[in-house]
Amino acid sequence: MKQPVLASVYLSLAASIWGGMYVVSKYVLDYIPPFTLVWLRYAIALVVLVAIVAAKREPLPKHGRDWGMVIAIGVIGYIVSISLQFVGTKWSNAHTASLITASTPAFVVLFARWLLGEALTWRKLAALLLATAGVIVIVGLGGGGESTFAGNMALVGAAVTWALLSVLVKMASARLSVLSITTFAILVAFIGMTPMLMVESPELTAVHWNALVVLGVLYLGIVSTAGAFFLWNKGLEMIDAGIGSLFFFFQPLVGSLFGWLFLHEQLDVSFWIGGVLIVAGVVVAVRSEQSA
């Protein structure tokens, strides 16, 4: 059953949390290598989600097809996409990282058309173009900071794979609860990331733990993983994937604001113009869903 208003709340919260995540991860990545940080993020999230699943007595996926979907979500979205996102953020800056990965909705619309058969209506296309124009305004005229080509390409890869994840979650939610999808996909990612720790093991002895690093890791695990992954998946269950993906555009707004507040990255009038266009695009999308 479609619930566009409640879905809007869930998706907006998830995207805003991820926007702030770039600033936190940028700081923590100065102390902890990327794959290790992803592993820690999943370990903490898994503790939280398993406790909730046990308390609610949530059933395990029963069929091979269900496990196949969960494994695909865990590998494509939570291993490949998140790893590319962290590596890209390390080699780029918080402002650029949040903006490049905001290209995700365009890829979601394509995957949703291909895998879900969602119609690409004129209103949906207009909403996508309007919000995308907002990102282009910010990217083309806003402050950048230091970034590398390799970092930017990693972030593009993160956007494509997260788009595919979003559509796979929409497909899986027809058969499984969102809590099950999120929990068991993160379990798959946790297992898959464990061998990758060996690559970075020499760097771990040099990790300097302080209060801000610990709080940052806890935030990434509890809030931006366990919480935001569930909110994003729950929102997608309630709305067309192509429409829901537009809420991803809140990520660059929050990411840029936090980058300005905490990392002293530059913003100018183009950010506010772009922000208005992004919000306008999302409003058009939600109104079209309500009238459908």
N, C-alpha and C positions, 0 to 999 in steps of 0.2 A: 504493500500500500504506500502510495506516494504521500509524503508529508513535507512539502517544500520549505515551510517556515521553520520547523524544528530542524530539518536537515541543514538549513542555512546557519542556524546557531552552532550546530556541531562542526560543520565544515569551516566556519569563520574562526572558531576557537582553535581548531587544529592548525590551520594555516598561520594564524597569529603566533601560536606557540613555536612553530617551526621558524617563523621569521626572527623571533628572538633567539632561537637556538644557534643561529649563525654567529652571533656575537659571543655566546657562551663557548661554543666549540672552537672559535678562533683563539680565545684565551687559553683554553685547556690544551689545545693542540701544541702550544708552546712547551708543554711539560710531558704530554703523553702522546706516543706515536699513533697514527690514524687507526690502524686495524685493531690495536689494543683498546683504543677508546670505544670503537664500535662493539667489541666483545664485552667490555665492561658495561656498556649501555644496555646490551641485551641481557646480561646476567642479572642486573638490577631489575629490569622490566619483567623478566621471567619470574623472579621471586614474588613480585607484586601480583602478577596476573595468575600465577598458579595458586596463590592463596585465595584469590577471588573465585577461580574455577572450582577449587575444592569446597569453598564455603557454599557455593551455589549448586554443587554437585552436577556440574556441566558434563554431558556425555561426550565421549571420544568420537571422532569421525569413524564411521562404521565401514564404509565401502572404499574399495581401492581408488575409485574415481575421486572421492572426497579427499583422500590422502594425497592423490596426485595434484589436486588443485592447491592444497595447503603447502605442499613441497614447492610447487612452482612459485607461489606467492613468496615463500620464505627465501628461495634462491634468487629469483629475479628482482624482487623488491627490497628485501631486507638484507641480502648479502651484496649483490652486485650494485644496486642503485645507491644504497647508503654508503658503501665503501667508496664508490666514485665521488659521492657528495663530500665525504670527509677529506679525501685526497685532494679534490678540487678546491675545497675551502682552504686547505693548508697552503696551496700554491697560488691562491688568488687572494681576494679580500672579501669581507663580509658583505659589502654593498654589491659587488659584482656577482658573488655566489648566489645571493638571494634573487637577483634579477635574471641571471641565465636560467636557473632552474624554474623560473616562472614561465618559461616556454612550455612547460608540461601540459597545460590545457589544450594547446593545439594538437599535440600528439594523442591526448586522451580522446578528442573528438574523432580523430582518424581511426584509432583502435576500436572505439565504441561503434562506429559505423561498420567496421569490418567484422568484429566478433559478436556484437550484440544486435546489429541491425538497427541501431538508433537513427532516426531520420535527422538529416542536417537541414533544419528549417531555416527560413530567411531570418527569423528573429534570433535563433540560436547563433547563426553565422554573424549577424550584426552585433550581438553581444560579445562574441569572441573577438571580432575585429576591433570593437570599441575598447575593450579591455587590453588587447594586445597593443593598440595604438598608445595607450597609457604607458605600458612598459617601454615601448620604443622611444617615447618622449623622454622618459627618465634615463634610459640607457644612452641615448644619443646626446643628451645635453647635460646630464648629471655628472657629479664628481665620481672618479673611478678609484684612484689609488693604484698601488702596485698589484699587477696580476700577470700571469704567464699564459702562453698559448696552450701548453699542456694542461694547466689547471682549468682553463676555460673549456677545453675539449672533454675533460673528465666530468665537468658539470653538465655539459650537453648530454653526455651518456647517462648521467644520473636522471636527467629530465625524461629521456625516452623510456628508460626502464621503469621509472616510477609511474609513467602514464600507462604502461602495460600492466603494472601491478594494480592500478586503480580499476581497470576494466576486469581483471581476473577476480578481484574482490567482489565486484558487482555480480559476476557470474556465480561465485562460490556462495554468496549470501542467499541465493535462492534455495540452497540445500543445507547450509550450516548456519549456526548463530554467529554473530559478529564477534562475540567473546571467544568462541572456539577458534575461529579463523585467525584472530589476532594472536592468541596465546600459542597455538601450535605452529603457526608460521614463524613466530619469534623463536620457538624451541628449535625449529629447523635451522634458522639463521645462527643461533647460538652454537649449535653443533658444527655447522659449516664454517664458522669463523674461528673455531678453536685451533685447527691446524695452522691458520695464518699467523697465529701468535708467534710461532717459531721463527718467522721471518724477522720479527722485530724484537725477539728476546734479548739480543745484546744491548738494546737501548733501554730496557726496563730497569736495569740497575742504576741508571742515571736519573730516573724519575724523581723529581722533588715534590713531595706532597705538602701542600699547605691548605689552609682552611678554604680558600677560594677554589682551589682545584677539586677538593672533595665535594664542596657544594655544587660545583659545575657538573661533576660526574653524576651526582645524585639527581640533579635537574634533568640531565640528558636521559637518564634511565627511567625515572619515575614520571616526569611531566611530559617530555617531548617524545618518549617512546611508548611506555605503557598507556599513558593518558591520551596523547595526541593520535597515536595509531588507531586506538579504539574509536575515538571521536570521528576520525576521517573515514574509517570503514563503516561506522554506523550511519554517518551522513550519506555516504554513497548508496547504502541500502535503501534509503528513503527517496531518492531522486535519480533522474537520468544521469549517467556518468558524464556525458558531455556538458550538462548544466552544472553538475556538482564540481567538476574540475575547475570551473571559473573562479571558485573561491580560493584556489591556489594563488591567485593574484594578490590576496591579502598578505602573502608571505613577503614579497619585495617591499611593501609599504612598511610593515613592522620591522623587517630586517634593516631597511635603510634608516628608519627612525632610530633604532637601537644602535646602529653603526655610528650615527651622528652623535647620539647622546653619550655613548660609552667608549667608542674607538676614535672619535674625532674625525670621522670620514665626512667629506663635504657634501652638502645638499644645497640646492638653489631653487628658484621658482619653478623650474621644469619638474621637480619632484612633486610639487603640489598640483600642477596641471595634470601630470600623468596620474596622480592619485585620484583626482576627480573623474578622469576617463575610466579608470579601473572600476571604481565604485559604480559609475553609471552603467558600465557593461554588465556587472553582476546584477544590478537592479533590473535591467531589461531581461536578463536570463531568468530570474526568479519569477517575474511577472508573467513571462511566457509559459513557465511551468505551472503557475497557479491557474492560468486560463485554459490549459490544455484539457 
